[in-house]
Amino acid sequence: MAEARELLDRFYVCTNKMDGLYYLAARKLGVNENTFALLYTLDDGRPHSQKQLSQELLIPKTTVNTVVRECVQAGYLQLLPSGHGKEKEVALTPAGRAYARGILRPVHKAEEQAMRRTLEEYSPDFLLAVEALTGHLCRTFRDHILKEKER
C-alpha cells in the first residue's frame, strides 16, 4: 500500500499543477477560471444543460448560472429549448465561438504540443489509465466522502 500512497501523492501533485496552469492561463488571457472552463467545454460545438455543466466541471449550479447569465448578456451564449420541460441548453453564439477560439487558441496549441511530446514517450493507453483512475476516484469519493458530508 505504501507504493500506492506514493503514486497517489505524485498524481495529486501533477493534477494540482495542471489545474494551476489552467487557472493561470485563464487569468493571463483575461477571463475568470469558471468562464474559461465553461467556454472550454462549450467549444465542443454541442449544447449542454446547466446541470450537465455543473456536474462535468464540478462547479456549483449557482456559479454556472451566474457565468451563463453574464455570457448571455455579453452575446457569447444562447439558451436553447432542451425538449425536457423548462430546462434550457447552453450553446455558443457565433460571437461566442469567435471569443472562445481566441482565448483557447494558445491553450490548445500548448496542450497539443505537450500531448505530442507525451505520446513520443508513452502509448495513448496512458489516458485510459488516467480515465480509469478518475472514474474510480469519482465513485469512491461519492461513496465514502461526499455522501457522508450530506448527512
N, C-alpha and C positions, 0 to 999 in steps of 0.2 A: 504493500500500500504506500510505502514511502516514495517509491518511484512514481506512482500515480499522483501523489501530492506534489512532487517536484514538477511533473509535467503540467499539472493544473496551474501551479504558480506561474510557470513560464507562459502558459496560454493566457492567463489573466493579464500579465504584463503586456503581452502582444495586443490583446483586444483593447486594453486601455490606451495604448499608443495609437492604434488605428482610430479609435473613437476620437482621441485628441486631435489627430491630424485632420479629420473631417470638420471638427469644431473650429480649428484654426483656419482651415481653408474657407469655411463659411464666413468667418469674421473678416478675413483678408479680402474676400470677394464682396463684402458689404451686405450680407444677409444674416439674420439670426439662424441658429442651428436648426430650429424647428421648421422654419420656412425652407431652409436648404433641404432638409430631409423630405419634406412634402414635395418640393419640386423634383428632387432626385427620383422619388417613387413615381410621380405622375408622368415623368419623362418617358415611361414605357409606352405611352400612347393610349393606354386603356383608362377608362373611368374607374374610380374607386369610391366606395362609400366612406363616409367619415368614420364609421365604426371599423371598417377594414383598415383604414389608415392608422387609427388609434392602436389597433391590435398588432399590426405589422411593425409599426415604428416604436411601440411601447411609449407612446405619448398620450397623456390624459385626453379624453374626449373633449373637455372644455378647451384645452390648448389647441387641439386640432381645429375646433370650431372657430376659435379666435383667429388663427392663422388663415383658415379658409375665408373667413369674412373679410380680413384685410386684403387678401389676394383677389377676391371678387371685386372689391371696391377699386383696386388698382387696375382691374381689367385683365388680370393674368389667369383667372379661373372662372369657370362657369359651373352652375349647378344644373344637372340634368335629371329628368324623372328616371327612377330606377325600375319601375314596374313592381315595386314592393311597398305599396301604400304611399305614405307621405315621405318616405326616405328618398333622399336625393343622392346622386352620384356626382363626384367632383372630377372635372377634366380641365386640362389646359386649354385656353383660348389660343388663337394664332399668336397674339401678342405675348401670351404666357409661354408658349413654346419657344419663341424667339428669346425671351428673357431667360428662361431656364437653360436653353442651349448656350447662351452667352456665359452664364455662371458655371455651367457644368463642363464646358469645353476643356478648360485647363485641368479640371479634376479628372475627367475621363482620360485625357492624354497621360497624366501621371499614373493613373490606375492601370492603363493598358501597358505602359512601359514596365511597371512593376510586375504585372502578370506575365508578360513575355519573359522577363528575367527569371521569374519563379518557375515557369514551365521549361526553361532551359535546364533547370536543376532537378525538377520533380515532375512526376506524371500528373496529368489533370485529375487523377484519382485523389490527390490531396484534398480537393474540395469536397469529395464525397465524405471523407473522414471529418472534415470541419462541419459539414451539414449534419452528419450523424451525431456528433458531439453536441451541437446546438439543439437538435431535437431532443436528445436525452436530457440536457440541462433544462429545457423548457418544461418537460414533463416532470422531472424530479423537483424542480423549484416549485412548480404549481402544486405538486402533491405534498411536499414536505415543508415548504416555507410560506408561499403565498397564501395557501389555503388556511394555514394557522393564523396568519395576520388578520384574516377576515372575521375570525371568531370574536 
